[in-house]
Amino acid sequence: MAAFDTTVIALYFAVLGLLALFGLHRLWLVLLYWRASRRPRPIAPVPVELPRITVQLPLYNERFVAGRLIDAVARLDYPRDRFQVQVLDDSTDDTRDVVAAAVDRWRALGVDIEQVRRGDRTGYKAGALENGLRTASGEIVAIFDADFVPEPDFLRRTVGEFDDPAVGMVQARWGHLNIGDSILTRVQAMMLNGHFVVEHTARWSSGRFFNFNGTAGLFRKSCIAAAGGWEHDTLTEDLDLSYRAQLQGWKFVYRPDVTAAAELPGSITAFKSQQFRWTKGSIQTARKLLGRVLSSRVPPAVRIEACFHLLNNSAYLLLTLLAALLPLAIAARADHGMVVALAVDLPIFIFSTVSIGIFFVVSEAVIGGRWWWRALLLPLVFAVGIGICINNGRAVLEALLGRESPFLRTPKTGRDPAAGRNRRREGGYRSLAGWMPLVELAFAAYYGVALVHAALAGQYLSLPWCALFFIGFAVVGGSSLIEAARQQPLFRLAAASLR
């Protein structure tokens, strides 16, 4: 038992130390952001001679949002003789009819718009984008996913950056159409704000690599071609192309002052599906490109940051290991006392959690408004991050083992502007929960036992940790199981009979 306890404690501190390193990196990004905020960059003016732009809209079974997207893009304020829209429609359901009707309506109004269909979904989104480039007439290509609603002035505010011939991509910040729908959408918004406000600004302003986010951005077509085109051997074709282009010397520009609003996933199952794809894709990209990055001639600071960037989601696998080890470590250290815990555990705890809290609070403060109220959601952000760690840890493991999986779209329901919330629709799209909720609830039970043990043993410093893990797994696992039950025919029949 002594050997087992020693092994558990050693593994526990090793994992916690690695997580603390990722936490310190977040603090470093906050510092880089602070430096950037002291020297604002001038905004490129609208060019006198506007370039021809092709707007690509990759779609797959998006009946509820396809029309909204096409309408928003068709209303973009840009000269019609230099403006082309490609609806890259791989749909297999009645989305095809929605798209066809919208395309016909706007073509009749003078918009150069077409519905581009393929015989199969080879390459998924990346394949659709690459196929569209064959007939794209624009020297600049703008891309919007199905859940986005760009403002009319989006192109005019961003296209001026391409006056610099070295600029290959311009990325805008994501906004949130349905942030007020639920606690879950508010938590997601806070997570994304940290990425777009602090991370992107810090990396871009300091000359580090940052990435196109797959939507709400513009690429120079020659940059895509020079970097090797869209490839579909990862689930994050955007991150992959971004690194290949920047390794060739193309400059990327971030415009945090330009926002394109999008719909956040309205269900925990859809959110987990999206997170799984993003996590797995980033680790696949790390496997593919990290060797090229490390052997490149870019400055060492850029290479180091690229390692943290590409490997950042591996923290979910570490967090899963920590979740398994923490209760065992608590039991193994029952006789270590309060002084040792304060001297050893507290500093590591601060670096691995408080640093990330600062990261999120800074992003909310920059956005402004009643940011202090939004900051109160921070414990829930931590809890949800913990709750999805098994889901995302599995994604990391699958990517490391080279296990392939299809590109699964995130279901969207469309936003009703009058109601100010997502509409529940009959025949909607669903994400499958699978067996993961049972594992998450098993971990919640594990931490319920750990909470009782820590309280009875007088290990009071462990109680907040155990409570956070318990809440995270219970909320995420329980919500996923409830959503899965609601999708069953018997539940629907019972619900209908009660109406």
N, C-alpha and C positions, 0 to 999 in steps of 0.2 A: 504493500500500500504506500510506503514511503517513496518508492521509485515511481509509482503511478502519480502520486501527488506532485513530485518534483517535475515530471514530464509535463503534466497539465499546466503547472505554474509557468514553466519555461515557454511552452507554446502560447499561453495566454499573453505573456509580456511581449513575446516576439510579434504576435498579431497586433496587439495594441500599439506597439512601437511603430509598425508599418502604417497603421491608420493615423497615428500622430504625425507621421511624415507627410501624408496627404493633407492633413489639417494645416500643417505649417505652410504647405504650398498654397493653400487658399489664402492664408494671411499675406503671402508674398504677392499674390495677385491683387489683393486689396491695396497693398503698398504701390504696386505699379499703376493701379487705377488712380490712386491719389496723386501720383506724380503727373499722370496724363491730364487730370482735371485742372492742374495749375497752368497748363499751356494749351489752351483750346486751339484746335486746328481750323484754319479757314475753310469754309464750305465752297466747293467748286461751283461756279455760276452755270446757268443754263447756256449751253453752247449756241452760237449764232446759227451754225449749220448742224441741225439735228441729224444724228445717224438713223439708219433704218433699223427698226427693232422688230423682232419676232417674239411674241409672248406664247410660251408653251404651257398648256394646262394638262398634266398627266392625270387621267381619271380611270378608276376601276370600280364599277358598281357603287355609284355615289348619287342615287336618285334624289336624295333629299337636299343636296347642296350644289349639284352640278349647275342648275339654272341660276342660282344666286351668284356663283363664281363667274359664269360666263357673262352675266349682266354687268357685274362690277368691272370686269376686264374690258368689255366693249365700251364702257363709259370712260376709260382712261383718256386723259387730256393729252392727245398726241396727234400730230398731223396724219390724216388718214392715208396720204400717199406714201408714208414711211412707216406704216404700222400693219403688222400681220399677226393674226391669232391662229394658233394651231391647238385644237382640242384633241389631245392624244388619248383617244377613248378605247380602252381595252375591255370595256364592260361586257358582261354576259347576261345582264338582266335588262329591265326596262329603262335603265339609265341611257341606253342608246337612243331611245325615242325622245327622252327629255333633252338630250344634247342636240339631236337632229332638229327639233322644233326651235330651240334657242338659236342655233346656228343659222337656220333659214330666216328667222325673224331679223337678226342683226345684219345678215348679208343683204337683205332687202333694204336695209337702212344705210347701206354703203360701207359697211365694215368688211375688210378683207379677212374673212374667217372661214375655217374649214374644219370638218370632223375627220380626223385621221384614224383609220382603223387598221389593225393587223390581223393576220390569220391565226396567230397564237400569242401568248404572253411571254415569249422568250426574253429573259433578262428582266422581266417585271418592269418597274419604273425606269431603271437605267436603259433597258432595251427600248422602251417607248420613246424616251428622250433622244436616244441615238438615232432611232428610225426617223423621228421628226426632223432632225438636223439635215437629212438628205434633201428635203424640200424647203427648208427654212431660208427665207430671202434676206433676213436681217443680219447685219454684221454684229449686232448685240442681241443676246437671247435672254429674256426675262422668264422666270419660272414661278408659278404659283400652284400650290397643292389645292385640293378640292375644298378644304375647310377655310380658305383665306378670302378676305374681302378687302382688296387694296383700295386706297383712296384715289380719287381721280388724278391728283397731281404726283403720284408715285414716280412715274417715269421721268418727268421733267425735273424732279428734285434729285434724282440719282444719276442720270445719264451724263451729266457734266464731268463726272470723275473719269470718264473714258477719253477725255481730251489728252490725258497722259497716256501715250501708247504703251507704256509698261504695265498699266493696270489691266488685270485679267478678270477681276470679279469685284462686285460691289454687293454687300450684304446689308439689309435693313434689319431693324429690331422687330421682334414679334410683339404684337399687342394681343388682347384677349377679349373676344366678343362676349363670352358668357361667364366672366369671372365671378359674378354674383349668384350663380345658380346653386352652389352648394359649398360646404366646407372643403370638399375634395377639389373643386375647381379653384378655390382660393389658394389651397396648398400647392397645386400644380403651378399656378401663376407665380407664386413666390419662388419656386424652384427654377422656373424658366427665367425669371427676372434676374436671378443671380448669374445665370449663364450669359444672358444678353447684355446686362448692364455692366457687370464687373469683369467677367472673364474675357469677353470679346474685346472690350475697350482696352483692358490691360495688355492683352497679347498684341493687338493691332498697333497700339500707340508705342509699344516698346520694340517693335520690329520682329516680334516672334510670329510663328505660324499660327493662323487661326483658320476656321473652316466656313465654307458655304454651308448653310443649314438645310439645303434641299428645296427651299422655297423662299419667297419674298426677297429675291436677289436677282442680279443680272450677271451674265457671263459674256465675255468677248468670244465670239465663235471661234476665232483663230486660236485663242488660248485653250479651248476644249480640245481642238484638233492637235495642237502642239503637245499637249500633255498625254495624248494617247486615246482621247475620247472617253465616253462613258463605259465603264466596265461593271459587270454584275457578279463578280466573284465574292462580294461582301454584301451585307444588308444595309450598309451606309455608303452608297455610291457617291454621295456628296462629299463626305469626309475623305474618301479615297481619292477622288479627282482633285480636291483642294490641295492635298499634300503633294500629289504628283506635279501639279501646276507650279506650286511654290518652290518645289525642289528644282524646277527649271528656271527659276528667277522671276516668275510673274509676281506682280504686286497685287495684293488684295486690300480692299478698302472697306472699312466698317462705318456705317452711317447710323449711329444711335438716335439721331434726331428725326429719322424717318421711320415711321411705324406702320406695319401692316397687321391688321387684326385677324385673329384666327379663332376657331372654335376649339375649346379644350375638351378632351374626352369626358363624357358625362357619367361614366360608370367606372368602378374600380377595376373591372375585368378588362375593359378597353384600355384604361390607363396602364395596367400591367402588361398588356400585349404590346403597346407602344414602347414601353420601357424595355421590354425584353428585346425587341428588334434593335433599338438604339444601342443598348449595351452590347449585344452580341456582335453587331456590325462594327462597333468601335474596336473591339478586341480582334476581330477578323482583320481590320485595317492595320492594327498594330502588328499582327503576325506578318502581314504582307509587306509593309513599308518601313517598319522600324529599322531593319538592317540598312536600307537605303538612306534613311535619315542619319543614322550614326556614322555611315561611311562617306557622307556628303561633305562638301567644303563649306557649308554654312557655319556661322560662328558657333562656338561651344554653347553659349547661352541659349541659342535657338534650339540646338539639339537637345539640351537638357530639358527645356520647357516642352519640346515635342514629346519626349518620353513621358513626362507627367500627363500631358494632354491625351495621348493615345492610350495610356495605361490607366487613366483615371478611374474608369468603371471597374477595374479589377478590385477596387476597394469593396465592392459588393460581395465578392467571394471572401475577402478578409472579414467582412462584417458577419457573413454567415458562419465562418469558423469561430468568430468571437461569440456569436449567439450560442453555439454549441458548447464553448469552453467556459463561459462566464460563471454559470452556476456551479460547475465542477471546481473552478478556481476559488470561488467563495467558500465552498466546503473544505477545500484543501488548505485554506489560509485562515481557518477559524481561530488559530492561536497566535496570529501575527500582531493583533492589537491595533488600536487607533493611530498610534504614532507612525507606525510603518505605513499604514494606509494613506495618511496625510502626506508623508514624505515621498512616497513612491507613486501611488495611484493617482493622487490629485493632480500633479503636474502633467502626467500623460493624459488624464481626462480633459484637462484644459486645452491641451494642444489638439486633441482629436475631436473635440466637440465644440468648445467655446469659440475656437477659431472659425469653424464653419458657421456658427451662429452670427459672428461678426460679419462674415462674408454676405449672408442673406440680409441682415439688417442694413448694411451699407447700401445694398442695391435698392431696397425699399425707400431709404431716405433720399436717394438720388432721384427716384421717380417722383417723390414728393406727395402732396396731398396729406391725408391722415395716416402717414406711414407708421406712426407709433401704434395705431390700432392694428394694422396689418402685422406688425412685428410680434404682437401677442400670439400669433399663430405659430410662432417658432417651435414650441414643443410638439405641435402636431406635425410640422414639417419633419422633425427628427423621427417622430413615431412612424409616419408613413414611409420615410426612408428606410427605417429598420424593418418595417412590415413587408416591404417588397424585396428585401435583400436575398431571400431564398430564390424567388423568381428570377432576379437579376444575376444572382450567383450561379444559378444553373446556366444562364445565358453565357456567362464568362467561361464556365467549364466546357460547354459545348463548343465555343469558339476555339479554345485552347486545344481541344481534342480533334478539331477539324470536322466536326459534325455539321452538315449542311441542313438548312431549313428554308421553307419558302418565305417570300416577302408577304407578310400578312398585313393588310390595310387596317387602319384604326376606324371602327364604325363611327359614323357621324349622323346626327339626327336633324341638323339644321336649326337655326335660331329664329324664333318668332320675335321680331323687333317690338311688336305691340305688347306681347306678354313679358318680354325681357328675360326669357328663359328658353331652354331647349324644349321642343315639342316631343311628347311621347307619341309614337306612330305605330299603327298596326303594320305588321309585315316588315318591321325594321331589321337592320343588320345586327348580328350578335357576335360577341367574342366568346370562345369556349373557355371555361374555367379549368377543366381537367381535374387532376388530382391535387394540384398545388394548394387549394384552400385547406384540405385535410392536413397537409404537412404544416402549414402555417398555424392552424389551430392546435396541432400537437405541440408545437413550440410555445404557443400561448399557455397551454396546460403545464408544460415544463417550467415556464417562468412563474406560473402561479404557485407551484410547489417551492420554487426557489425563493419567492417572496416570503412565504410562510416560514421556511427554514431560516432565512436571514433575520427575520423579526424575532423568532424564538431564540436564536443564537446571539442576539444583541449586535449583529453586524449592520448597524444602522446606515453606514455610508454606502452600503450596497443596495439599500432599498430603492433610491431613485433610479439607478441603473436597471434593476429588475423590473420596476414598475414601467419604465419607458419601453423596454422590450416586450413586456406582457401586453401593454396597450397597443403597441404597434402590430404585433402578430394577431391579437384578438380582433382589432378593427379591420385590418386588411383581410385576414382569413374569414372572419365572420361575414363581412360585406360581400366577399366573393361568393361564399356559399349561399347567401340569401339571393344574390342576383342569379346564380345558377338555378336555384329552386324556382324562382319566378318565371324562368324560361321554359319550365316543364309544362306539358299540356294539362296535367291534372291541376296544377296550381292556377293556370289560366282559367280553367273551367270553374274552379271554386270561386275565384275572384269575380268572374262574370256572373255567377249565380247570386252573389251578394250585392250586386249593383242594383 
